Amino acid sequence: MKRFYKKAEAVRDDAAQGWRIHLDDRAVKTPGKAEFVLPVEQLAHEIATEWDAQGEKVVPATMPIMQLAATAIDRVRPHRDAVIAELTGFGRSDLLCYRASFPDDLVLRQAEAWQPLLDWAQDDLRVALSVTEGVMPISQNDEALINIQDTIKTLDDYYLTALHTLTTVSGSVIIGLATLRGRISAEQAFEYSQLDEIYAIEQWGADAEAVVRRDRHRAELLAAGRYLDLLP
């Protein structure tokens, strides 16, 4: 849509116990028309900056922090149980649990990058996931899945939104939780999730479609990391 405002700013709303984004004197609402009240000042200022940076046309794709915060209100809040169930389900087929059997250098690379995250999950989250070679599905311990679910349930809507992006983009709830807990950075989350693709590119080169996909995934994970930095 065409830009219709001159200035965007973060405004404290004591009655709503949060922060709003004003475009000139008009409060922004979510795409779902819900009240857009943010929990912390720094998040509101970042989103106001995204609105201010728009040119003659407003392009939502260039406002990832706005999109994540609005998703928390419009999509995650009313569907928390479904989101938690979806993310817990990633534990059944987590990327980190499916390893190559050859070549040796890829096997070693996966073990060095992925196993420390699984060890961390077992030690810190009491989530012990089994590992296999190849792509045939394996069963995971019910206790591990319950502990994943219990960990996710403690998150508020904003953190749950970040975890949803981190997990669905990376293919690993363990990568998502490790990023959320500060065990790894968002950049590392991207590198670990793309380990197989990076190896393939090193061997045979990259095609244009794969490059576009990787760039999109990296941007989404880095945006989720930046969004996390702005939460309390």
C-alpha positions, 0 to 999 in steps of 0.5 A: 500500500502507499505510505499514508503517514509522515512519522512513526513513533513508539508511544507509551500506553499506561492504560494498556500497560504497554507500548503502541506504534503511532503513525502520525497520531493514529495507533497501528493495529495488527493485520487481524485488526487486533490491538497492537500493544507491545510489552517492552519499549525497545521492541516498540522502538524497533518496529517504529523504526521499520515503519519510518524506514518505508519509502513511498510504498509500505512493504510488509516483507521489509518489516520482519520484527513487526511481522513477528510481533503481529504474529504473536498476537494474531496467530499464536495467542489464540492458537497456543495449544496447536502451536505447542503441539506442532513444535513438540512434534518436531522432536519426533523427527528433529534434523539433528537426529538424522545423520549421514553414514558417508562420506566420512568428512560429512559424518564428522562435520555433523557429529561435531556441530550437532551432537553438542546441541543434543548433549546440551538438551539432555543435560539442561532440558532433560530431553534425550533424543535418539540418533540414527543414520539415514532418513528412515523414521525412528521412535523417540522416547515419550518422556523426551517429548513430554519434556520438550512440551513442558519447556515450550509451555513456559514461554509467553506468546512472544517467545513462542512466536520466535521459537516457531520461526526458529524451529520451522525454518531450521527443522529442529526444535533443539536448534530453536530452543538452543537459540532461545536459551542463548546457547547458540546465535541465530547465525549459528542456527542457520549454519547448523540447519544448513550443514548438509546443504553447505556440504553439497554446495562445496562439492557440486556448487549451488543452483540459483533456486537453492541460493534464494532459498538459503538467503530467505532462511538466513534472513528469517532466522536472523530476524528471529534472533534480532526479535529475541534480543528485543524481548525482556 
